Amino acid sequence: MRTIKETALAFFEACETGKGWDACSPFCQSGATFQSQAEPIAEITSLSGYVDWMQGLLVALPDGRYEIQSVGLDEDKASVVIYAVFKGTHTGAAGPSPATGKAAESDYVYAISFAGDKISGMTKIWNAPWALRQLGWA
C-alpha cells in the first residue's frame, strides 16, 4: 500500500504532465473537491475539473514542466503540501490569445487532503496575475 505522500506525488505527476482525469482518478475519492482563490480557476470546485483545466493549459504551453521545491507531510492532519515552480512558453494554439511566444515561471502550492488512502480535496495557492502577465495574457 502506498503512503499518502507517495499517492500525492503520483497524482501530482499525472496532473502536472497533462495525463487527464483517467490517470488521476485512481488516486482520488469520487467527488474530490478543489478550491483556489486564483481568478482563472476560482470557479472550479471539483478536482476532476481542475485536472481537465491543467490538461488544457498544457495545450497552450506544450513545453510546460514543473520543478518540485519541497514536499511536506502532516500525518496527523492527513495532508501533503507540494511546493513547485511551473515553467512554460505559450507556443500552442490554445489560450486566450494567439501564441505569444512568452514564457512564464510561476511558484505554486498544492495542499492535498486525504480521507483514508485517497485524495478528498485539494487547494491550489497561486499568484495567477503574475503568471498571466508573464505570458502576455493580462
Residue pairs with C-beta under 8 A, 6 or more apart in sequence:
1 117
2 10
2 117
4 73
4 75
4 78
4 79
4 80
4 114
4 117
5 71
5 73
5 80
7 27
7 114
7 117
7 118
7 119
8 27
8 71
8 80
8 82
8 110
8 112
8 114
8 119
9 71
9 80
9 82
10 27
11 24
11 27
11 28
11 112
11 119
12 68
12 82
12 84
12 110
14 23
14 24
14 27
15 24
15 50
15 51
15 54
16 54
16 64
16 65
16 66
16 84
16 86
17 58
18 54
18 55
18 57
18 58
18 59
18 64
19 55
20 51
20 52
20 55
21 48
21 51
21 52
24 47
24 48
24 51
25 48
27 118
27 119
28 47
28 48
28 118
28 119
28 120
29 115
29 118
29 119
29 120
31 46
32 46
32 47
32 48
32 118
32 119
32 120
32 121
32 122
33 45
33 46
33 47
33 120
33 121
33 122
34 41
34 44
34 45
34 46
34 47
34 49
34 50
34 121
34 122
34 123
34 124
35 45
35 121
35 122
35 123
35 124
36 42
36 44
36 50
36 123
36 124
36 125
36 126
37 125
38 124
38 125
38 126
38 127
38 128
39 128
39 129
40 128
40 132
41 50
41 53
41 124
41 126
41 128
44 50
44 53
47 119
47 121
47 122
50 122
50 124
56 94
57 64
57 88
58 64
58 88
59 92
59 93
59 94
60 90
60 92
60 93
60 94
60 95
60 99
61 88
61 89
61 90
61 91
61 92
61 104
61 135
62 88
62 91
62 92
63 87
63 88
63 89
63 91
64 86
64 87
64 88
65 86
65 87
65 88
66 84
66 85
66 86
66 87
67 84
67 85
67 87
68 82
68 83
68 84
69 83
69 84
69 85
69 107
70 81
70 82
70 83
71 80
71 81
71 82
71 83
72 80
72 81
72 82
72 83
73 79
73 80
74 80
74 81
77 113
78 113
78 114
78 115
79 111
79 112
79 113
79 114
80 112
80 114
81 109
81 110
81 111
81 112
82 109
82 110
82 112
83 107
83 108
83 109
84 107
84 108
84 109
84 110
85 105
85 106
85 107
85 108
86 104
86 105
86 106
86 108
86 131
87 103
87 104
87 105
87 106
88 103
88 104
89 101
89 102
89 103
89 104
90 99
90 100
90 101
90 102
90 103
90 104
90 135
90 136
90 137
91 99
91 101
92 99
93 99
95 135
95 137
96 137
97 136
97 137
100 135
100 136
100 137
102 134
102 135
102 136
103 134
103 135
104 131
104 134
104 135
105 134
106 126
106 127
106 130
106 131
106 134
107 126
107 127
108 124
108 125
108 126
108 127
109 124
109 125
109 126
110 122
110 123
110 124
111 122
111 123
111 124
111 125
112 119
112 121
112 122
113 119
113 120
113 121
113 122
114 120
129 138
132 138
